[in-house]
Amino acid sequence: MPTTNPAWAPALWTPTPWPDFPPEPVAPEPILTYDPWYPAVFQTADWTCSCASSAWLLNSLGDDQLGRPWDEWSVVEALRAATYFGAVSPNYGLARADMYDLEVMFWELGYTVERQQHVTREHVLEVAGKYPMQVNGAAWYHHAGVRALGPGVLYLANPSPSWKSVGQEMDANEAARWGSWNSMIVTGSLEEG
């Protein structure tokens, strides 16, 4: 009669418990400080809305690289110096609606930025008022700064306050009419990292 060797006995299966997965990451609160209510920079030419909006972003951050507040022409010069002369022109305004050239300029000025095309309502709700933000609408053919959310509106730093009947506030109907939208937010300073 064969003997049973306990060392060769099959081990009973013990299910492995599910690992504790870490919680979903939560986006950190911005460490960048800015003043969303800094006065809008009004454009003086019909092709400089993108540059006036970027000037507002820089001023809202308290950027003092010029020793004075930024204006649309300072941004025209900085944009051309960081990229190429035709990045902004009287013929068409900002050459790239996706704001890539503005992103390059902001990086050159010492800021980290994120651009997004085909911006969703959820994205705007998540970042408006937390980060300095610039948007442009394809049908609006215009750029503006976004200050914060209000009751049923976005408060804007609109460099041309009567462009296509949109003032310093934009409601959902106007947003639907003048999109699709691209955005750029300033997320930090290269000096922080």
N, C-alpha and C positions, 0 to 999 in steps of 0.2 A: 504494500500500500504506500502510495507516494506521500511524502510529508509536505506540509505547506510551510514555505519559508515566508515569514512575515515581512521580510525586506522586499520581497517581490510582489506583495499584495498590491492591487491597484489602489491608488489614492482616490478618495472621494473628491468630486468636483465641488469647489467652493466658488460661487460667483464673485467676481471682482466688483466692488462697489464703484459707482460712477465717480469720477474725480470731481472735486469741487472746482468748477471753472471760475476764473476771476470774473467779476462783474464787467459789463460792457464799459469801455472807457468813456469817461465824461470829458467833454472838451473843457480845458482849463479856462477860467475867467481871464480875460485879457489883462496883462499887466501894463499895457499901454494906457496912458491917460490922455484924454483929449476933451476939448470943449465942443460938443455938438451944436451949441448955440452961437458959436463964433459967427460974425456977420458973413453973409455970402459975398463972394467976389463976383461982381457983375462984369460981363463981357462987354468990350467996347467995339469989337469987330464981329461980323456975323459968322465967322469960322473958328472962333476961339472958345467955344463952350467947354470943350474937354480940358483945355488949359486953365480956364477960370475955375472949373470944378476941382481940378487937382491943386490949384493954389489954395482953395478953401480947405482941402484936406490937410495940406502942409500947415496952414495957419491954425487950424483947429488942433493940431498936434503941438503947437507952440514952437514950430521949427524956426530957428533964428539964424540959419546959415547965411542969410543975406544981410543980417543986421537991421532988417526992416521986414514988414509983412510981404508975403509973396503976392504977386499980381499975375494976370494972364500972360504978360510979356516975359516975365521972369521964367515962367514955366515953358513958354515957347523956346526960349534960349536953352534952358536946361534939357529939355526933351531933345532938341536938335543936337546938342553937344553929346548926349548920352547915346544917341542912336544914329540918325542920318538927317540931312536937311529936310527931306520930303516927308518926314514923320508927321508933320503938321503943315498945312498949306492953305492959302486963301482959296485955292481951287476946290478943295474937298474937306477941309477941316482935318481931323485926325485920320491918318491913312488907314489904320487898322482898327476896325470897330471892336475887335476882341480885346483891345487895350494892352496888347503885348508890349508895344513901345513905351507906354506909360509905366508898365511894370519894370522894364529895364531902367527907366529914369529913376523910379523910386528906389530900386536896389542901389543904383549909383549914389543916391543921396543918403543911403544908410538905413533904409527901411525894408522890412520883409512884407511882401504883399501876396495875396491870393486872388486870382482871377477866376471867374466862372461864367460860362456861356449858357444861354437858355436858363436863366435863373428862375427858380421856383418860388412860389409864395412862401413856402416853408423856410427856404434859405433866408429870404428877406426878414421874416419874422424872427429867425434865430439870431441874426447878426445886427439888425438895425438898432442903433442906439448903444451897441456894445463896442463896435469897431467903426472907425472912420470909413465911410463907404461912398463909392461913386458908381453911378449906373448910367447906362445909355439904352435907349429904346430904338429898335430897328425902324418902326413906323414913325416914331417921334423925331428921329434923326437929330438927337440932342443928348447932352450929358448934364447931369446934376449931381450934387452931393446929397446923401441921405442922412438926415440928422437923427431921427428917432421915429418910433411909432406913436401915433395919436389915436384917438377914438375914431376908427374907421378910415384913417388916412396915414400916409407917410408924410412927415414933415421934411421938406427939402431945403437945400441950399442951392436954389435954382439960379444960375447966372443970367438967365433971361426970363424974368418972372411972368411974362405974358406969352411965352412961346406955345403955340397951339392951344391957347386958353388954359394952360396949366400954370398956376402960380407957385406959391411956396408950400402947397399941400397937393398931394395926389391921392385920389380915391381909387377904389377897386375898378370902377368902370373906366377911368382914365388909364389905369395900368393895363387893363385888358385891351383897350383901343390902341395904345401906342407901343406895345411890345412887338416881338419878343425882346427880352432884356438880357444884357450882359452886366456883370458887376466886377468891381475890384475893391478889396478891403485891405487896409493897412493892418497887419497883424502884430507888428512889433518893430523894434529897432535893432540893427545889427550890433549896436553897442551893448544891448542887454545880454546877448549870448556869449 
